[in-house]
Amino acid sequence: MGWLDKLPTRRARKAEAELAAARQAIERLAYDAARRSARLSRWGAGNSGPNAEIADATQLTRARMRDLVRNNPYAASAVDALTSALVGDGIRPQVQLPRTTTIRARRDGPKWRRGQQVAASVYTEWLWDRWQRECYRSSRLGFYGLQVVAARAMFESGECLLRFRDARVEGALWVPLQLQILESDFIDDLKHGPTSNGYLCQGVEFDIVDRRRGYWLYPSHPGETARGVAALASSFVPATQIEHLYDPTCGRPGQVRGISPMTSVVKRLFHVDQYEDIEIIRRQVASTLAVLIQSDAPMSADGTPASLGARITDSSGAPVDVLTSGLIATVTGSESITPIQPPQVSDYGQFLVSTLHAVAAGIGLPYEELTGDLSGTNYSSIRFGRLKFLRRLRQIRAQAFIPMLCDPTWQRFINDAVGAGELDEGLDYPVEWQPPRWEEVDRQKEENGIAAALANMTTSPQREIRRSGDDPETIRQEIEEHQAWCAARGLAYPGIDVSAPDAVGAPAAENAA
């Protein structure tokens, strides 16, 4: 063999050596996740951008998530638990102005008349309370009910829109502003690509410095048919009229649209649903005698052999034999009966518990909250799991829900109230949003911990009152009023000595004599 004949062989050996060296280099990678071994060969992972990933998955993922919430009890329980813990009966505003700052009342109130000077914080909160009852354009829920609707949409669909509507033409509201919650389906996802002065990303329009200019919205839900085909023509709505609510903390940097935080467990919940359906059918079959009939007998006039019980046919006309309860029948010698015995599954409960633990972990929800199963829990374990859950909700509330929904609504309310002459101009109306109190697992232990923190001066009464969802100033006034009421009647109350002549509201010494 000449050297020309050996050349291909040498090249093949060199290529084989290089390939082997490359394989050894891959196997020496420090991270298992970067290796391309046989066990990881079926793991296909893309490297697309955050918005490209969402664009390919939004509609189908959203539809499947909604279907699970409608039909899967665990998905429905998860959304209910997340919504109720995040919003409760409403995240309420408290105006952070000194009580010495007053404004002229434009309306008669519970403790003042029109034209009187009233504490600005008290009057503004009263005006807000009157407005929020009728602010929700399509419902009577009020602003706190709107919070619940928005939170459910965020957890179920990943996002929703809050639209501000001018109500001056209606003239029924003191503050001419109404709100509307829109599902994310209103956004025209097909609006995508560069524009003359910016770009479009899944129905959201940006300028050249990445500021949101507005949204391309359908006039009605594209899944509804009441308004016909004309409803499928989207139009531009300025960003000043829209607030986009989603949780950016559970996505990637630069993500424009939201996706449900429960997305990672959608497939698992679907398989749990299927598994439970199969188990229910298996138990139904196991609790009912089911048989197979084999017959060599000649066909009767109706085209079927002799059989047990009543004769019915399925949709294709094939005969189906039915056993009635307590039936004892005689069959011909040419027929044989084989009972159906479904396979036994011994670890059904263990498998279901293990799977639901994974579902709860993926959602960030305690297993007990998801399933209602409190077996095997104690105060320490359930409190530890709940603390992690509540920390996550505080994060969502502080980083997404309040700045994306509550703060813009308050600012718009103040601007429209000032414009309508209901509030004074030139006065800042700072607000702090107070969520409702989360119920303690053991109230006495929680209160003992708060008392110890107060004694050690690691917290303040005002902070603890705010954590409970109340206003410290309101609590102080109520306590003083009740102390005075008790002292005037000689009743004992913590913090006062009714026998002291200078007790709050106590009768004068000469009157006591």
C-alpha positions as CSV (number, residue, x, y, z in Angstrom):
1,M,0.0,0.0,0.0
2,G,1.4,3.4,-1.0
3,W,1.4,6.6,0.9
4,L,-1.6,7.9,-1.2
5,D,-3.6,4.9,0.0
6,K,-2.6,5.5,3.6
7,L,-3.5,9.2,3.6
8,P,-7.3,8.9,4.2
9,T,-6.7,6.5,7.0
10,R,-4.3,8.9,8.7
11,R,-6.8,11.7,8.3
12,A,-9.6,9.6,9.8
13,R,-7.4,8.6,12.8
14,K,-6.5,12.3,13.3
15,A,-10.1,13.3,13.3
16,E,-11.0,10.5,15.6
17,A,-8.3,11.5,18.0
18,E,-9.5,15.2,17.9
19,L,-13.1,14.0,18.6
20,A,-12.0,11.9,21.5
21,A,-10.0,14.8,23.0
22,A,-13.0,17.1,22.6
23,R,-15.2,14.5,24.4
24,Q,-12.7,14.2,27.2
25,A,-12.7,18.0,27.5
26,I,-16.5,18.1,27.8
27,E,-16.5,15.4,30.4
28,R,-13.9,17.4,32.4
29,L,-16.3,20.4,32.6
30,A,-16.7,21.6,36.2
31,Y,-20.5,21.9,36.0
32,D,-22.7,18.9,35.4
33,A,-25.2,21.1,33.7
34,A,-22.7,21.9,30.9
35,R,-21.9,18.3,30.1
36,R,-23.2,16.6,27.0
37,S,-23.2,13.0,28.2
38,A,-25.6,10.4,27.1
39,R,-27.9,10.9,30.0
40,L,-28.3,14.6,29.1
41,S,-28.6,14.1,25.4
42,R,-32.4,14.6,25.4
43,W,-32.3,17.8,27.4
44,G,-33.0,20.5,24.9
45,A,-32.5,24.0,26.3
46,G,-32.7,27.1,24.2
47,N,-30.9,30.4,24.8
48,S,-33.6,32.8,23.5
49,G,-34.4,36.2,25.0
50,P,-37.0,36.7,27.7
51,N,-39.6,38.2,25.4
52,A,-39.0,35.6,22.7
53,E,-39.7,32.9,25.2
54,I,-42.9,34.5,26.3
55,A,-44.1,35.2,22.8
56,D,-44.0,31.5,21.9
57,A,-45.7,30.4,25.1
58,T,-48.1,33.1,26.3
59,Q,-51.4,32.2,24.8
60,L,-51.3,28.4,25.2
61,T,-49.9,28.6,28.7
62,R,-52.5,31.2,29.7
63,A,-55.4,29.0,28.3
64,R,-54.1,25.9,30.0
65,M,-53.7,27.7,33.3
66,R,-57.2,29.1,33.2
67,D,-58.6,25.6,32.3
68,L,-56.8,24.2,35.4
69,V,-58.2,26.8,37.6
70,R,-61.7,26.0,36.3
71,N,-61.4,22.3,36.6
72,N,-58.5,21.4,38.9
73,P,-59.3,21.8,42.7
74,Y,-55.6,22.2,43.6
75,A,-55.0,25.0,41.0
76,A,-58.2,26.8,42.2
77,S,-57.1,26.4,45.8
78,A,-53.6,27.9,45.0
79,V,-55.0,30.9,43.2
80,D,-57.5,31.5,46.0
81,A,-54.8,31.2,48.7
82,L,-52.4,33.5,46.9
83,T,-55.1,36.1,46.2
84,S,-56.6,36.1,49.7
85,A,-53.1,36.3,51.4
86,L,-51.9,39.1,49.1
87,V,-55.0,41.4,49.2
88,G,-57.4,40.0,51.9
89,D,-60.2,42.5,52.3
90,G,-58.2,45.3,50.7
91,I,-55.0,47.2,50.9
92,R,-56.1,50.6,52.2
93,P,-54.4,54.0,52.0
94,Q,-53.4,56.1,55.0
95,V,-52.6,59.7,54.3
96,Q,-49.3,60.6,55.9
97,L,-50.1,64.2,56.9
98,P,-50.0,65.7,60.4
99,R,-53.4,66.2,62.0
100,T,-52.6,69.9,62.3
101,T,-52.7,70.2,58.5
102,T,-56.2,71.2,57.6
103,I,-58.3,72.0,54.5
104,R,-61.7,73.4,53.9
105,A,-64.4,70.7,53.6
106,R,-66.3,70.8,50.3
107,R,-68.9,68.3,51.5
108,D,-70.8,67.5,54.7
109,G,-69.1,64.6,56.5
110,P,-69.8,62.5,59.6
111,K,-68.2,65.0,62.0
112,W,-68.1,68.2,60.1
113,R,-70.1,70.5,57.9
114,R,-69.3,72.0,54.5
115,G,-67.0,75.0,54.8
116,Q,-65.4,73.9,58.1
117,Q,-61.6,73.3,58.5
118,V,-60.9,69.6,58.7
119,A,-57.7,67.6,59.1
120,A,-56.5,67.1,55.6
121,S,-55.7,63.4,56.1
122,V,-59.2,62.7,57.6
123,Y,-61.0,64.5,54.8
124,T,-58.9,62.9,52.0
125,E,-59.4,59.4,53.3
126,W,-63.2,60.0,53.7
127,L,-63.4,61.4,50.1
128,W,-61.4,58.4,48.9
129,D,-63.7,56.0,50.7
130,R,-66.8,57.6,49.1
131,W,-65.1,57.4,45.6
132,Q,-63.7,53.9,45.8
133,R,-67.2,52.4,46.3
134,E,-68.2,53.4,42.7
135,C,-64.9,53.5,40.9
136,Y,-65.0,50.1,39.3
137,R,-66.6,50.7,36.0
138,S,-68.2,47.3,35.3
139,S,-69.0,46.2,38.8
140,R,-70.1,47.2,42.3
141,L,-67.1,45.7,44.0
142,G,-65.3,49.0,44.6
143,F,-61.5,49.5,44.6
144,Y,-60.8,46.8,47.1
145,G,-62.8,44.3,45.1
146,L,-61.0,45.4,42.0
147,Q,-57.7,44.6,43.9
148,V,-59.0,41.0,44.3
149,V,-59.9,40.7,40.6
150,A,-56.5,42.1,39.5
151,A,-54.6,39.8,41.9
152,R,-56.4,36.7,40.6
153,A,-55.7,37.7,37.0
154,M,-52.0,38.2,37.9
155,F,-51.7,34.8,39.5
156,E,-53.8,33.0,37.0
157,S,-52.9,34.6,33.7
158,G,-49.7,36.3,34.6
159,E,-50.8,39.9,34.0
160,C,-53.8,42.3,33.5
161,L,-54.3,45.9,32.6
162,L,-55.8,48.8,34.7
163,R,-57.4,51.4,32.5
164,F,-58.3,54.9,33.7
165,R,-61.6,56.2,32.3
166,D,-62.7,59.9,32.4
167,A,-66.1,60.0,34.1
168,R,-66.8,63.8,33.7
169,V,-69.5,63.2,31.1
170,E,-71.5,61.0,33.6
171,G,-71.4,63.7,36.3
172,A,-72.4,61.2,39.1
173,L,-69.0,61.0,40.8
174,W,-67.5,63.7,43.0
175,V,-64.1,62.7,41.6
176,P,-64.6,62.1,37.9
177,L,-62.5,59.0,37.5
178,Q,-63.5,55.3,36.9
179,L,-61.3,52.2,36.6
180,Q,-61.5,49.2,34.4
181,I,-59.7,45.9,34.7
182,L,-58.8,44.2,31.3
183,E,-57.5,40.7,30.8
184,S,-54.2,40.4,28.9
185,D,-56.1,39.0,25.9
186,F,-57.0,42.6,25.1
187,I,-53.4,43.3,24.0
188,D,-52.8,42.7,20.3
189,D,-49.8,40.3,20.4
190,L,-49.3,40.6,16.6
191,K,-48.1,44.2,17.0
192,H,-44.4,43.4,17.0
193,G,-41.3,44.9,15.4
194,P,-39.6,48.2,14.7
195,T,-41.4,51.5,14.3
196,S,-40.3,54.9,13.0
197,N,-39.4,56.2,16.5
198,G,-39.0,53.1,18.5
199,Y,-40.3,49.5,18.5
200,L,-43.3,47.3,19.3
201,C,-43.0,44.2,21.6
202,Q,-46.0,42.0,21.8
203,G,-48.5,44.8,21.6
204,V,-46.6,47.2,23.8
205,E,-45.1,50.3,22.0
206,F,-41.8,51.8,23.2
207,D,-39.9,54.9,22.2
208,I,-36.2,55.0,21.3
209,V,-35.1,55.2,25.0
210,D,-37.2,52.1,26.0
211,R,-40.1,54.1,27.6
212,R,-43.6,52.7,27.2
213,R,-45.6,55.0,24.9
214,G,-48.8,52.9,25.0
215,Y,-50.6,49.7,24.2
216,W,-52.4,48.3,21.2
217,L,-55.7,47.0,22.5
218,Y,-58.8,45.4,21.1
219,P,-62.0,47.2,21.8
220,S,-63.5,44.1,23.4
221,H,-62.2,40.7,24.4
222,P,-61.2,38.8,21.3
223,G,-62.7,35.6,22.7
224,E,-66.2,37.2,22.9
225,T,-68.5,37.2,19.9
226,A,-71.1,39.7,20.9
227,R,-69.4,42.6,19.1
228,G,-68.5,40.7,15.9
229,V,-65.5,40.9,13.7
230,A,-65.1,44.7,14.2
231,A,-63.8,44.0,17.7
232,L,-60.7,42.4,16.2
233,A,-59.2,45.7,15.0
234,S,-56.8,47.0,17.7
235,S,-56.1,50.7,18.4
236,F,-53.4,52.6,20.2
237,V,-54.1,53.6,23.8
238,P,-51.5,56.0,25.5
239,A,-49.6,54.7,28.5
240,T,-51.0,57.5,30.6
241,Q,-54.3,55.7,30.5
242,I,-53.0,52.2,31.2
243,E,-51.2,50.5,34.1
244,H,-49.7,47.1,33.4
245,L,-49.9,44.8,36.4
246,Y,-47.5,41.8,36.4
247,D,-44.8,40.5,38.7
248,P,-41.4,41.4,37.2
249,T,-39.5,39.8,40.1
250,C,-40.3,36.3,38.9
251,G,-39.2,36.9,35.3
252,R,-36.0,37.9,33.5
253,P,-34.5,41.4,33.1
254,G,-36.1,43.2,30.1
255,Q,-39.3,41.1,30.2
256,V,-42.2,43.2,28.8
257,R,-45.1,40.9,29.5
258,G,-46.0,38.8,32.5
259,I,-46.6,35.1,32.8
260,S,-48.3,33.1,35.6
261,P,-46.0,32.2,38.6
262,M,-47.7,28.8,38.5
263,T,-46.4,28.0,35.0
264,S,-43.8,25.6,36.2
265,V,-46.4,23.3,37.7
266,V,-49.0,23.3,34.9
267,K,-47.9,20.0,33.4
268,R,-47.6,18.4,36.8
269,L,-51.1,19.5,37.8
270,F,-52.5,18.2,34.5
271,H,-50.9,14.8,35.1
272,V,-52.2,14.8,38.7
273,D,-55.7,15.4,37.3
274,Q,-55.4,12.5,34.8
275,Y,-53.9,10.2,37.5
276,E,-56.8,10.9,39.9
277,D,-59.4,10.4,37.1
278,I,-57.8,7.0,36.3
279,E,-57.7,6.1,40.0
280,I,-61.4,7.0,40.4
281,I,-62.4,4.8,37.4
282,R,-60.3,2.0,38.7
283,R,-62.1,2.1,42.0
284,Q,-65.4,2.3,40.3
285,V,-64.6,-0.8,38.3
286,A,-63.3,-2.5,41.5
287,S,-66.5,-1.7,43.4
288,T,-68.7,-3.0,40.6
289,L,-68.7,-6.5,39.1
290,A,-67.5,-6.3,35.5
291,V,-67.3,-9.3,33.3
292,L,-66.3,-10.3,29.7
293,I,-68.6,-12.8,28.0
294,Q,-67.2,-15.2,25.4
295,S,-69.8,-17.1,23.4
296,D,-69.8,-19.6,20.5
297,A,-73.6,-19.7,20.4
298,P,-75.4,-18.9,17.2
299,M,-76.5,-15.3,16.8
300,S,-80.1,-14.5,17.8
301,A,-82.6,-12.5,15.8
302,D,-81.2,-9.2,17.0
303,G,-77.7,-10.2,16.0
304,T,-76.3,-10.9,19.5
305,P,-75.8,-14.1,21.6
306,A,-77.6,-14.9,24.8
307,S,-76.4,-12.6,27.6
308,L,-76.7,-11.4,31.1
309,G,-79.2,-8.6,32.0
310,A,-80.6,-5.9,29.8
311,R,-79.3,-5.4,26.2
312,I,-78.1,-2.0,25.1
313,T,-75.8,-0.7,22.3
314,D,-73.2,1.9,22.2
315,S,-73.0,4.9,19.7
316,S,-71.7,2.6,16.9
317,G,-74.5,0.0,17.4
318,A,-72.3,-2.6,19.0
319,P,-74.0,-4.6,21.8
320,V,-73.1,-3.7,25.4
321,D,-74.1,-6.1,28.2
322,V,-75.1,-4.5,31.6
323,L,-75.3,-6.2,35.0
324,T,-78.0,-5.0,37.2
325,S,-77.6,-4.9,41.0
326,G,-78.1,-8.3,42.7
327,L,-78.5,-10.1,39.4
328,I,-78.3,-13.9,39.3
329,A,-78.6,-15.2,35.7
330,T,-78.2,-18.5,33.8
331,V,-76.0,-18.5,30.7
332,T,-75.8,-21.1,27.9
333,G,-73.2,-23.8,27.9
334,S,-71.4,-22.1,25.0
335,E,-70.8,-18.9,27.0
336,S,-68.0,-18.3,29.5
337,I,-67.7,-15.3,31.9
338,T,-64.4,-13.8,32.8
339,P,-64.5,-11.2,35.7
340,I,-62.5,-8.0,35.1
341,Q,-60.0,-7.5,38.0
342,P,-58.4,-4.0,37.8
343,P,-54.8,-3.9,39.0
344,Q,-54.2,-2.8,42.6
345,V,-52.2,0.4,43.3
346,S,-50.8,0.4,46.8
347,D,-48.8,3.7,46.8
348,Y,-51.5,6.0,45.4
349,G,-51.7,8.2,48.5
350,Q,-47.9,8.4,48.9
351,F,-47.4,9.3,45.3
352,L,-50.1,12.0,45.4
353,V,-48.7,13.6,48.5
354,S,-45.2,13.6,47.0
355,T,-46.4,15.2,43.8
356,L,-48.5,17.9,45.5
357,H,-45.5,18.8,47.7
358,A,-43.6,19.5,44.4
359,V,-46.6,21.5,43.1
360,A,-46.7,23.5,46.3
361,A,-42.9,24.2,46.1
362,G,-43.2,25.3,42.5
363,I,-45.9,27.8,43.4
364,G,-44.2,29.0,46.6
365,L,-47.2,28.0,48.6
366,P,-47.2,25.8,51.8
367,Y,-48.5,22.3,51.2
368,E,-51.1,22.8,53.9
369,E,-52.5,25.9,52.2
370,L,-52.6,24.0,48.8
371,T,-54.4,20.9,50.0
372,G,-55.9,21.7,53.4
373,D,-54.1,18.6,54.8
374,L,-52.9,19.5,58.3
375,S,-51.9,16.0,59.4
376,G,-48.4,15.8,60.8
377,T,-48.0,19.5,61.3
378,N,-47.2,21.4,64.5
379,Y,-46.9,25.1,65.4
380,S,-43.2,25.4,64.5
381,S,-43.4,23.5,61.2
382,I,-46.5,25.3,59.9
383,R,-45.2,28.7,61.1
384,F,-41.9,28.2,59.3
385,G,-43.6,27.3,56.1
386,R,-46.0,30.1,56.3
387,L,-43.2,32.7,57.1
388,K,-41.5,31.8,53.8
389,F,-44.8,32.1,51.9
390,L,-45.6,35.5,53.5
391,R,-42.1,36.9,52.8
392,R,-42.7,36.1,49.1
393,L,-46.0,37.8,49.2
394,R,-44.5,40.9,50.9
395,Q,-42.1,41.0,48.0
396,I,-44.8,40.8,45.4
397,R,-46.9,43.4,47.2
398,A,-44.0,45.9,47.6
399,Q,-42.3,45.4,44.2
400,A,-45.3,44.8,42.0
401,F,-48.8,45.2,43.3
402,I,-48.6,48.5,45.2
403,P,-46.3,50.4,42.7
404,M,-48.1,49.1,39.7
405,L,-51.7,49.3,40.8
406,C,-52.2,51.2,44.1
407,D,-49.8,54.1,43.8
408,P,-50.8,55.1,40.2
409,T,-54.5,54.9,41.2
410,W,-53.9,57.2,44.2
411,Q,-52.0,59.7,42.2
412,R,-54.7,59.8,39.5
413,F,-57.4,60.1,42.2
414,I,-55.6,63.1,43.8
415,N,-55.0,64.8,40.5
416,D,-58.6,64.4,39.5
417,A,-59.9,65.4,42.9
418,V,-57.9,68.6,42.8
419,G,-59.0,69.3,39.3
420,A,-62.6,68.8,40.3
421,G,-62.2,71.3,43.2
422,E,-62.6,68.6,45.9
423,L,-59.1,69.0,47.4
424,D,-56.8,71.9,47.8
425,E,-54.1,72.6,45.3
426,G,-50.4,73.0,46.3
427,L,-50.7,70.4,49.1
428,D,-48.9,67.1,48.8
429,Y,-50.9,64.0,49.8
430,P,-48.4,61.3,50.7
431,V,-49.9,57.9,51.3
432,E,-48.8,54.7,52.9
433,W,-50.7,51.5,51.9
434,Q,-51.7,49.3,54.8
435,P,-52.5,45.6,54.0
436,P,-54.8,43.6,56.2
437,R,-53.5,41.7,59.1
438,W,-52.4,38.2,58.5
439,E,-53.9,35.8,61.1
440,E,-51.4,34.3,63.4
441,V,-51.0,30.5,63.8
442,D,-51.0,31.0,67.6
443,R,-52.2,34.5,68.7
444,Q,-50.9,34.3,72.2
445,K,-47.4,33.2,71.1
446,E,-47.3,35.9,68.5
447,E,-48.4,38.6,71.0
448,N,-45.8,37.4,73.5
449,G,-43.1,37.8,70.9
450,I,-44.3,41.4,70.0
451,A,-44.4,42.3,73.7
452,A,-40.8,41.0,74.1
453,A,-39.7,43.0,71.1
454,L,-41.3,46.2,72.5
455,A,-39.7,45.6,75.9
456,N,-36.3,45.2,74.2
457,M,-36.9,48.3,72.0
458,T,-36.4,46.5,68.8
459,T,-39.7,47.7,67.4
460,S,-42.3,50.4,68.1
461,P,-46.0,50.3,68.8
462,Q,-46.7,52.3,65.6
463,R,-44.8,49.8,63.5
464,E,-46.6,46.8,65.0
465,I,-50.0,48.5,64.6
466,R,-49.2,49.2,60.9
467,R,-48.2,45.6,60.4
468,S,-51.7,44.6,61.7
469,G,-53.3,46.7,59.0
470,D,-54.4,49.6,61.2
471,D,-53.6,53.3,61.6
472,P,-51.6,54.1,64.8
473,E,-53.3,57.5,65.1
474,T,-56.8,56.0,64.8
475,I,-55.9,53.3,67.4
476,R,-54.6,55.9,69.8
477,Q,-57.7,58.0,69.5
478,E,-60.0,55.0,70.0
479,I,-58.0,53.9,73.1
480,E,-58.2,57.4,74.6
481,E,-61.9,57.6,74.0
482,H,-62.5,54.2,75.5
483,Q,-60.3,55.0,78.5
484,A,-62.3,58.2,79.1
485,W,-65.5,56.2,78.8
486,C,-64.4,53.6,81.3
487,A,-63.0,56.2,83.8
488,A,-66.2,58.2,83.7
489,R,-68.0,55.1,84.8
490,G,-65.5,53.8,87.3
491,L,-64.6,50.8,85.2
492,A,-61.1,49.3,85.2
493,Y,-59.2,49.5,82.0
494,P,-55.5,48.6,81.3
495,G,-53.3,51.7,81.6
496,I,-55.5,53.9,83.9
497,D,-56.2,54.0,87.6
498,V,-59.8,54.9,88.1
499,S,-59.2,55.9,91.7
500,A,-56.7,58.6,90.8
501,P,-58.2,62.1,90.7
502,D,-56.3,63.0,87.5
503,A,-57.4,59.9,85.6
504,V,-58.4,60.5,82.0
505,G,-62.1,61.4,82.1
506,A,-62.3,60.6,85.8
507,P,-64.9,62.6,87.9
508,A,-63.6,65.6,89.7
509,A,-62.8,65.1,93.4
510,E,-65.5,67.5,94.6
511,N,-68.1,65.6,92.5
512,A,-67.0,62.3,93.9
513,A,-67.5,63.7,97.4
